[in-house]
Amino acid sequence: MMQQIVVYFILACAIGYAAWWVYQRLQNTNDPCEGCDGCQLKELKEHAKQCKKQKKSGCCAKK
């Protein structure tokens, strides 16, 4: 009886994790950089976001 409870618990955890993983992937479908370790394009996107937030004249100068 105890083995069945442990198996059901592990199975429920695995199903819960799979559901969470799918949910996370569906939430970020519009972001092409999701899951990317980093590249020049992602850095430029982050820089543009910071420029919009700060709106300083010298912020968006090219490097």
N, C-alpha and C positions, 0 to 999 in steps of 0.2 A: 504494500500500500504506500509506504513512504517513497519508494522508487518512482511510482507513478506521479506522485505530487512533485517530486524534484524534476522529472521529465516535463511535466506540464508547465512548471514554473520557467524552466529554461526555454521551452517552446514559446511561451507567452512573451518572454524577454526578447527572443529573436524576432518574433513577428512585430513587436513594438518598435524595435530598432529599425527594421526594414521599412515600416510605415513612416517613421520619423525621417529616415534617409530620403525616401521618395518625396515626402512633403518638402524637405529642404531643397531638393533639386528642382521641384516644380515652382517654388517661390522665386528662384533665381534664373529663370529661363531667359529673361530679357537682358541679362548681363553676360556679354561675351567673354568677360575676363573671369568668370566664376570658376574657381578651382585652379586658376593659373598661379604659378609661383611668382611671376613678375616679369615684366618686359618693358621696353621703352614706351609702348603705347599705353600701358597701364599707368606708368609714371606720369605721362602727359595728361591723362584723364584726371588723376589725382591733383596735379598742379592746377588744372583748369577749375576743378571744384574749389580749391583753396582761393583762387583768384576771385571767383564769384562771391565767396563768403566775405573776403576782406575788402574787395573793391578799392584797393589802393592803386595809385597810378604806377608805382614802381614794381608792383608785385608780378605783373604779367610780362615783364621784359624777358626777351629770349636770352637763353644762356649761351 
